[in-house]
Amino acid sequence: MKYDIAIIGGGPAGYTAAERAAANGLQTVLFEKKAIGGVCLNEGCIPTKTLLYSAKLWDNMKGASKYGISVPDGSAFDMKKIIDRKDKIVKKLTGGVKMTVNSYGAVIVPQETVIVGEADGRFQLSAAGEVYEVTYLLVCTGSDTLIPPIKGLSEIDYWTSKEALEITTLPRSLVIIGGGVIGMEFASFFNSMGVQVHVVEMMPEILGAMDKETSGMLRSEYQKRGVNFHLNAKVIEVGKEGVTIEKEGKTALIEAEKVLVSVGRKANLSQVGLDKLNIELQRNGVKVDEHMRTSHPRVYACGDITGHSMLAHTAIRESEVAVNHILGVEDRMNYDCVPGVVYTNPEVAGVGKAEEELKASGISYHVQKLPMAYSGRFVAENELVNGLCKLILDDDDRVIGCHMLGNPVSELIVLAGLAVQHGYTVEEFQKTVFPHPTVGEIFHETLFA
């Protein structure tokens, strides 16, 4: 039971690290006590996007007349089939990940493991009565749903994202506590499916640290569709009748059949045994350097456990950086060009600096922006929503941020991310040739705005 590297946690960071390490000749063991793929693949990214795609198709059917298409009366959706399809896709992808990890020669141990200690330059881990000795350790135990201490919450049958993904019947009304990315994606889905949705958010705007202009535009769009937003509002109690909020010193009851808690996630630091190695913590996670190395020179941490950027694609890149450092390959983690995406309809995406962050830091910048409707392809495929493409530029005209609203900005934002990563100036970015007609041409138009 001796290996070069042990990886604890089989989410995006863990399974990517196992593939990269084993492919480069390291004897690799991966421990995952639940299901390969972690929260992202089993009860997060993939299942939510599967449901959201069904909702988008339903939205398209309802609005088909705008495109000259007649949909027969009596059209309907089957919630059970939607969930069954989601389950089928999750099963297919988790099976594919497991097969890929095995194909590189990594060993998967489907058991919980704990760090026992360290001796003679090797770590000892225990799993199901077996002891494993490893030279390097990569901890990718992810995060758990944060449940706030709200009066009455423990006395009702509330949902987290996990339960919301398993339903086969829809409630008549739903209060979502938290207007962040996860909360808004569920608001989008349930609104499309005909549920009366309320979103309660403590901050002045939805979507947390994302660009406030695009966030406000998204909120306005969903307000038109019937979603009720309660901003600057605090939930003080929940019960069978609904959710009681406090706003501007006044309390009000929002009646709802179901409550969905979506206020964030917390790094899973317990039960793995990090204390045995005296690993340094900071903020809400494990402290790491630019190589994803912890305070111990042979222990690395990636993904949500660092508490830094709780995104699956961040975790994947972090794991690549960690394995490269172990292999002696020069690589460093750069968080400045990590995109953030909200898979609502329309989508929101951003990368790099936001105006609010630059203003707070007193950093000089300027903006070039245009409605997405300046792209002919966008106009041909999108009714009513004009969207936005906003580039943030520094005093040298370098692209340091980009924020977008419209479909399919989740696929386009990587282009802006490359510009941020490589420090493109407006003049350099202008020389990129975009095929015509594409929605991506909006960058070309905005660069010349």
C-alpha positions, 0 to 999 in steps of 0.5 A: 500500500505504498504510493507516490501520491494520495489524493483525498476527494474525487471531485473535479480537483481530485479526479483531474489530479489523479489523471495528470499524476498517473499519466506522468508516471506517479503511483497514484491512489484516489480516495472518494467516500461518496461518488466520483465527480464530487458535488459538481458532477453529482449534485451541482454543475452538471445536474443543474445545467441539465435541468436549466437546458430543459427549462430553456427549451420550454422557454423557447417553445413558449416564445416560438411565435416570435420566430415564426414557429407555431407550437401546438396547443396543449404542449406540456413538460414532464417533470419526472422525465426531466429528472430522469434525464438528469440522472441518466446524464450524471450516471453516464458522466461519472462512469466516464470519469471513473473509467478515465482515471482507471485508464491512466493507472490510478487506483480508486479507493471508494472509502473514507480516509483519514490522515494518521500521521507522518514518519520517515518522509511518508504520510500514513493514511487509514481507510477501511482498516488498511494503511496507505503510505505516500510521499505526497498528499493532495487534499481536495475534500471540497465544501458543504452547503452552508446552513444559516442559523435561522429561527425555525429552519430546522423545524421545516422540510427545507431544500438545499440544492441537493434536494431541489435537484431530486424533485418530481413535482413542482411547488406552487411557490418557492422562497429562495434564501440567497441571491447568489449564483446558485440561487439565481440559477434555481430561480431561473429554472423554477420561474421557467417551469411556472413556479411563483418565485421569491428571492431574498438577498441581504445585499443591495444586489444579486450575484455577490461580487459579480459586475453590478451592471450586468447583475442588475440587468439580469434582475430586471429581466427576471422581474419582468418574468414575475420573480419577486426580489427582496434586496437588503432584506434579512430572513429572521424566521421561517415556518410552515406559513412561509418566510419572515423577512426584515427590511428597513426596520419593518417585517413582512411574511412571504408566503411559500410552499417550499423554502430553498436555502442557498447562502453559500458553501463552506470548506470541508475541513473536518474529519480528514485529519489535517490537524495531525500535520499542523496545516495552517488555515486562513479565512475559511480554508486551507492556506496555500501558495501560488503552487497550491502547496500548504504550510507543509512542503509535501501537502497540497490543497485544491478546490473548495477546501482553500475557500478561495474560488469555489468553482469547478474550473478553478479546482481543475486548474489548481490541481494541474498546478499542484501536480506540475509542481510535484513533477518539477514543471514550472507553473503557477496559479493565476486567479485574475483570469478565472471566468465566472458564469451564471447559467440563467436565461439569459446567461451572465459571465465575467472575468478579471476586474469588476468596476466596483473592485477597481473603484474601491481600490482607487485604481484608474480604469475606463470602460468600452461597452455595447449592447449584444445587439450590435452582433447580427447573429445575436439579433437573429437568435435572441428576441427582446433581450439586448444584452451587454458586452463591457470591457474594462481597460487600464490606463495602458488600454490593456484588457483587465476585465470583461462582463457580459449578459446574453446567450451564449456568453458562457462560451464567449467569456473564455476569449476575454479571459485569454485577453486578460491572461496575456495582457492584450491591449485594445489594439492587439485584441482588435487584430483578432479575426472573428468568423461572420456572423457569430455572436463573438463578433461583439468583442470586435464591435466593442473594441472599436466602440 
